[in-house]
Amino acid sequence: MNIAPEMQTRLANEVKDNAVVLYMKGTANFPMCGFSARAARVLQSTGVKFKDVNILEDDDLRVALKVFSDWPTFPQCYIKGEFIGGSDILLEMYETGELEKKLADVPKG
């Protein structure tokens, strides 16, 4: 499956222009699923500024993201343009200290 060029550009720019992006169900303040809530809480606990994008508001975005990341589920987290994974991976990285290292030069929010 291919992504429309304008959606490809949008996603590429969004992950490039924001140090941390969390594509999630709902928003960081009003998550709509437990996994999205956990991912947002992990990022919030680090104190970094991150962009949260509600994938439930845009079906085209939701479908395109699965192709863009080659990852079938949400949430999806990108740090400094790199796809990291979902809530389980974020939590594991947080617990091992790896997330703190990856976010060391990201501005606090």
SULHUCOR-V173870 format. One record per pair of residues at least 24 apart in sequence whose C-alpha atoms are under 8 Angstrom apart, sorted by sequence separation. I is the first residue (numbers start at 0). J is the second residue. If there is no record, write none. Layout:
# SULHUCOR-V173870
I_J / I_J
This chain:
# SULHUCOR-V173870
27_51 / 78_102 / 26_51 / 26_52 / 25_52 / 26_53 / 21_49 / 23_51 / 25_53 / 19_48 / 20_49 / 21_50 / 22_51 / 23_52 / 24_53 / 25_54 / 19_49 / 20_50 / 21_51 / 22_52 / 23_53 / 24_54 / 25_55 / 18_49 / 19_50 / 20_51 / 21_52 / 22_53 / 23_54 / 24_55 / 17_49 / 20_52 / 22_54 / 23_55 / 17_50 / 38_74 / 35_73 / 34_73 / 35_74 / 34_74 / 38_85 / 38_86 / 41_89 / 24_73 / 37_86 / 38_87 / 41_90 / 23_73 / 24_74 / 22_73 / 23_74 / 34_85 / 35_86 / 38_89 / 22_74 / 23_75 / 34_86 / 38_90 / 41_93 / 21_74 / 22_75 / 37_90 / 6_60 / 10_64 / 21_75 / 22_76 / 45_99 / 21_76 / 47_102 / 7_63 / 20_76 / 21_77 / 6_63 / 10_67 / 19_76 / 20_77 / 48_105 / 19_77 / 20_78 / 47_105 / 48_106 / 18_77 / 19_78 / 47_106 / 48_107 / 49_108 / 7_67 / 18_78 / 19_79 / 47_107 / 48_108 / 2_63 / 18_79 / 19_80 / 46_107 / 47_108 / 17_79 / 18_80 / 46_108 / 14_77 / 17_80 / 2_66 / 14_78 / 15_79 / 1_66 / 2_67 / 14_79 / 15_80 / 0_66 / 14_80 / 14_81 / 18_105
